[in-house]
Amino acid sequence: MEIQAALDVADETDSFLQITDVIYAKEADDGYDALSDAEKTVFCIDGLLREMENGGFVQFFHHEVGALAEDTLEALERIKAKETMGLMNRMIDYFDDRRVPADDDERIDIFEQIEREHADEIAECDDRFHELGDKLVELTLAYVARNLKEFR
């Protein structure tokens, strides 16, 4: 199994990247909805990591992965990343009724308004994300190992 082989790679980052390659290929072929909950968890964590590295929460909500904010929150809960989950909760709280639009244009328009009103708080959340000791890759790999049968 590809996922098991990827878990056996000594370097955590390489292991994580190999796992995400498998999941991204499946998502590209079959769509996000075809992924198992465990696969969605890895997909969402990877999306969060990528966007946070490239521009923080603004980047996250301005790209497609922002439509998966609730799924990302659930993914953080599944891997037990409590502090990062708190930050994501805080960001989702800025949206009326905690409803993050799936439509990219609508989500971006709303988040631009949020950003104008809460730029300092968003920057603080970005900084806190990067300071955290949650170790999202390590937590995700442990989650994958515990839930290996969920990866098809």
N, C-alpha and C positions, 0 to 999 in steps of 0.2 A: 504494500500500500504506500502511495506517495507521501501521505501525511506522516505515517510512522517513520519512513526513511528521513523525512525532513526533521522530525523531532530528534533523530539520532545524530544530527549534525552538531558538532561540538560548539561552534560559535552561535550564540543566541540570535544575533542579528541575521546571520545566514539562514538559520533554521526558520525564523519568522518569515523572511523573504520568500523562501521556498514554499512555505505553507500558503502565503498570500498569493503567490503565483498560481497555485493549483485552484484556489478559490476564485480568483479573478478570471481565470480561464472558464471556469464553470459559469460564473455570472455572465460573462460575455456571450457564452453559447446559449444558456437557458434562461437568463434573467435573474434578478435579485430574488423574486418571489419563489424561485425553484430551489434556493439555498435552504439548508436545514437551519434551525435556530443557532446551532453551534457555528456553522459556516457564516451566518449573518453576523454573529458576534465578532469573529475575526475580521470580516469585511469592514464592519463599522469601526472597530478599534484601529485598523490600518488607515482608514479614511480620516479619522480624527488625528492620528499621528502625522500623517502627510500634510494635512491642512494647517495644523498647529505649527509645524516646522516652517511652513511657507508664508505664514502671515497671521497666525493666531485665530481667535474666534471669528474675526471679521472674514477671514479667508474661508473658514469652515462654513459659515452661513451663506456666503456668496457663491458657493459651489454646490454641485449636485448632492454631495454627501450631507449638506445641511438639511435636505429634505428628510434625512434619516436621523434627525436629532433625537427623537423618542427612542428609536431602535438603538442608537448609540448610548443613550442613558441606560437602557436595559442591558446592553453589552457590558458597560462598565460595572453594573451591579453583578452580572454573571461572573466576571473575572475578579470581583471583590476589590475594585479600585475605588474605595470609598471617598477619598479626597477629590479625585478627578470627577467622580460622580456628583459631588457637591458643587463643583464649578459648573458642570453641565446643567445641573438643576437651576443654578443661579442664572445662567444665560437663557434657559427656556422660560424662566419666570418673567423675563422682559417682554415676552410675547403675550398679547391679550389672551386670556383664558388658557395660557400655556399651549396655544395652538400654533405650531410652526408650519407655515404653508408648504405644501409639496411643490407647488408651482414656483419655479426659479425666480421669475420676474416679481411675483407678489412677495416672496420671501425676502428678496434683495431690497425691494422698496421699503418693506417694514423694517428690516434690519438697519438700513441706512438712517431711518428716523431714530431707532433705538441707539444707534451709534452716535448720532448728533447729541442726544440727551444724556448718554451714559458713557462717553468716551473714556473717562478716567477709570470707571469701574471695570470696563471691558479690558483696558490695558492692565489693570491690577489682576484680573482673572488670567490674562495671558501670562503675566509674570509668575503668578502662583503656579500655573500649569507647568511651567518650565523649571520651577524650583522643587516641585513635588518629588517625593521619593516613592511614588506609586509603582514605578518600574513597569510600565504597561506591557512592554514586550515580554518580560519575565512572567508577569501574571497571566498574559494571554497564552504563552507556551504551557504553563502549568494547567490552565483551563483545557487546552487542546488535549494534553496527555490524559486528563481525567475524563474527557468526553470523546475519546477517540472513535468509539462506535457510531457517533453522530455525524462523522465526516464520511460522505459516500463517494 
